[in-house]
Amino acid sequence: MERTAYHIEKINNNTKLFLEKFGNLSDEQLNFKPNDSTWSIAQNINHLIIVNNSYFEPIESLIAGTYTVPLLAKFETFSNIFGKIILKGVKPEGINKMKTFPVWNPTQSNLSKTILPDFEKSQDHLKAAILKGDDLIANKAVICSPANKKIFYKLDTALEIIATHQLRHFNQAVSVAEKIR
């Protein structure tokens, strides 16, 4: 339960950061893009909702006991290596732009202000999944990346990746907000 509480706290903190920083922005401000190669604040948030949502079915399958992983995933060394590599790549202080998997691209470029309540709902759903999968975290269950089944890591690491990745996009969204006139 200790790791579960840790993940819930990180998700709560991330949700609070986004709501406090961007909750008073207009639709126009949320959708502002400084250039064509930069996502708007709303697109960054939409991307995070899509990432969260992509993990719900695999976590539910893990809980149900119907989830299968590649043979190599049964070796803890491999899941640890993949997890560490992915986690390092999503660190908030990362300065290198990374291209996301197409399945996680924002759905559109003009999103409404409901993007923030939608994010909060997605975060709540994620927390519920974490609570339901508490024993999976303790038992070092392995999950594949929803974007690439050849990439796998422990569920505990997946949740760390999700929360850390959210902070990376929070920083990107703050950078966009600083350019709003």
N, C-alpha and C positions, 0 to 999 in steps of 0.2 A: 504493500500500500504506500510505502514511502516514495517510490518512483512515480506512482500514479499521482500522488499529491503534488509532487514536484512538477510533473507535466501539466496538471490542471492549473497550478499557480502561474506557470509560464504562459499558458494560453490566456488566462485571465488578464495577466499584465499586458500581453500583446493587444488584446481586444481593447483594453482601456486606453492604451497609447493611441491606437487608430481613432477611436471615438473622440477622445479629447482633442487630438491634433486636427482632425479633419471634419468633425461633426458640425461645425458652424459654416462650412464652405457651401457655396451655391453649386448648382448643377454645372454651371459654366466653369467655375473654378476647379471642381472635381475632374472635369474633362479637359482642362487646359493641357496642351502638349507644347513644350518649348521648341520641339522639332519633330520631324516625321519618324525618327529612329528612337524616340523616347516615349515610354508609356505614360499616360496621364495618371493622376492619383487614383482615379476610378478604375483604370485598367490594371494597375498594380493590385488593388483590392480584389477585383474580379478574378485575376490570376490566382490569388490565394484561396478564394472560394472554390475555384475549379480544382486546385491541388487538394484541398481538404476533402471535397466531394469524391475525388478519385480514390481515396483511401477507405471510404465507408464500406463499400462492398467487400473488399479483401479482409477488412477487420471483422466484419460480420461473418464471413466464411471461416476465419480463424476461430471465432467464438463457437460457431456451429460444428467445428471439427471437420469441415469439408474442404478446407484450403490445402492445396498442394504446392510444393516448392520444388525447384530443380534439385537433382541429386547432390550437386556441389553445395547447396544451401544447408545440407545436413552436417557439413564440416564447419565448426565454429570459426576457424581461422579465416575462411573465405567471407563469411558474413561480417566478421569484424573488419576485415580489410576494406570491403565495399563500403561499409558504414562510415569508416573513418575518412575515406576519400570523398564521399558525397558530403559529409558534414563539413569538412574543410572547405569544399567548394561553395557552400552556401553561407559562410560566415558573413555577418553584417558589415564587417570592415573590408570585405573583399572589394578591390578596386577594379578588377577585371570584369567587363561585361560578359555575361554568359548567355548563350542562346538556349531558350527553354525547349523542351520537347513540344512538338506541335499540339499534342493532346491537351497541353496546359496553357496554350495561348489564350489571351482574353477573347471573349466571345464577340465583342464589338468595340467601337471606339467612342460611342456617345451613350453613356450610362446615366441613369437617374440617381438622385440622391438616396434612393432606397438601397444603394449599394452598401452603405454602412450598416443599416439594420440587417440586410442580407448576410453581411460578413459576421455580424454578431450571432445570428441564427446558425450559421455554419460552424462557428466556434463552439456554440452550445452543443451542437450535434457531435462535434469532435470530442468534447469533454465527456459526453454521455458514452461514446464509443470507448474512450479510455477507461472509464469506470467499469464498463461491462467487461473489458478485456484485462482487468487488473491481474488475474492469475496468469494470463499469457505473458505479460511483462515480466513477472517474477520467474516464470518458467523459460525465459529466453526464447520465446517463439520467434520464428523468422518469417518475414514478409517480403514479397517482391515489390519493386517499384511499379506502381500502376502504369508508368510510362514505358517501362522496358523490363520485361520478365526475366531478363538475363542479369539484372542488377537486384541484389537481395541483401538484406540486413536484418538485424534483430528489430522487433517491434519497438522496443525501448529506444533504439537508435533512430528509427523512422520518426517517432514522435519528437525526438530531439532535433532532427533534421527539419521537420515541419515548423516547429517553433522558431528555430534559428533562421530559417528561410523567410519567415514572416518579418523578422527584424531587418533582414537585408532589404526587403521590399518596403518596409516602413522608412528606412533611410533613403531609398530611391524616391519614395513619394514626398518626403520632406524636401529633398533636393528640387523636385518639381515645384512644390509649394513656394519655395524661395524665389522662383522665377515668375510667379504670378504678379501681374501689375495691378 
